[in-house]
Amino acid sequence: MIPASSIHPRVSLLLLDALIALMDPGEAIKAHPQGCVITFEIVPGCSRMSVPSGYNPWRRSLEARLTEEPIKGRANRQLMEELARILRVSKQNVEMMSGHKSSKKSILVKGIARDEARTALAQKLAMTDAQKAENDDRRER
């Protein structure tokens, strides 16, 4: 194993940049001719809804916690409605491309560019992270 002190600073910065690129939530959002496609991994039946609730860098997908159970498409509908609200698009512009009966979903959002969706979801994700930190602080007291 190479000691960290012997690694050239430029190399360590390149490695850090590569790690950050791997953990970029924007990886879950792909451009599409009609808008963008967002990859989600959902957890239905939670006590609180959180869209997005996190990012899985290994699967390159956003995570979502939904209160609805996966019965008769209720969880899918909740995810699409919440996504439409966050991205400020009509519910008709949010369409499930794949994953109707799976926890891994690909959702097409029409009429919004990849960068716009990335910005809106990153802001929501940052708010979620701030709430988690605040809850952790309360527990410590």
N, C-alpha and C positions, 0 to 999 in steps of 0.2 A: 504494500500500500504506500502511495506517495504522500508525504506530509503536505498539508495545505500550504505551509509557508514556502515550499519549494515550487509551487505552481506560479507561473508568470501571471501578473495581474490582468493582462489582456486576455489570456486563455480563460481565467476564471470568470471574467465578464462575459465572454462568449458562451461559456457553459451556463451561466445564469440566464442570459438572454434565451438560450435554447430551452431551458427549463420553464421559463415564463411563457414562451410560445406554446409549449406543450400543455400548459394549464390555462390557456386563454378560453374563457367561456364562449368567445366568438366562434370557436371551432364547431360549436353545435349549430351554428346558423350558416346556411349556404344560400348563395344567390340562386334565383330561379327566374325565368323569363316573365312570370306573372307577379313576382314579389320575392319571397324568401321561404326556405324550408327550415324549420326548427326541429331538432331532435330532442325528445324528452324521454326520461325514464320516470315513471310515476309510481307513487305509493298511495293506493286508495284506502279509504276508511280511517284516515287520521283524525285526531281530535281538532286540529287546526289546519286551515288551508294556507299553503304558501307556494306561490308560483312566481318565479322559480325559487326553490329552496336551497339550491346548491348547484355545483358543477362536478361531474365525474370525468376527470381528465383521461382515464383509461378507455372509457367508452365514448368520450367526446360528445357527451350529451348533458343537457340541463336536467336537473331533478325537480320534481314537483310533488308536493304533498297535498292530497285532495281529501275532502271530508266525505264525498260520495263514495258509495260502494260500486264495484264494477258490475252492476246489474242493469241489464237493458240499456247499456250505453250511458248511464248517468255520470260516471266518472269522466268519460270522454267528453260529454257535453259540458261538464263543469270546467274542464281544462280549456276547451275551445272558447267558452264564454269569458273566462278570466283572461285568457290571452288576448282576446279582442278588446277587452276593457283596458288592459295595460298598454297595448299598442295603439289604442284609439282608432280602431277600424271597426267596420260593421261585422256583426256575427256571420253574415253571409260570405264575408271575405276570408273566413278561417275554415279550412277544410282538412280533414284527416286523410293523409295519403296512404299510410300503412300503420299497422299496429292496432287495429280495431279491437282485437281480443288479446292483446299482449301488453306488458308493462312498458315496452319500448315503442315509442310513437314517433312518426314523422308527420309534421303538420305544415301545410302550405298556408302562408298568410299572403293574400293577394293585395297589391296596391301599396306595399311598403318595401323600401329598399333594405338590403341586408344591414347596412350601417345604421339606419334609423332603428331597426329592431334591436340590434346589438346594443346601442346606446340606452334604449328604454329598458331592456332586460338587465343590463349591467347596473343601472341605477336602482332598479328594484332589488337586485341581488345584493347590492351594497347596503340597502336599507334592511334587508333580512339579516345580513351579517351583523349590522349595528344592533339590531334587536336581540340577536343571540348573545352578543357581548354584554348588553345591558342586563339580560336575564341572568347571565353567569355572575355578574357583579352583585346582583340582588341575592343570589344563593350564597355567596361568600359572606354576606353580612350576618 
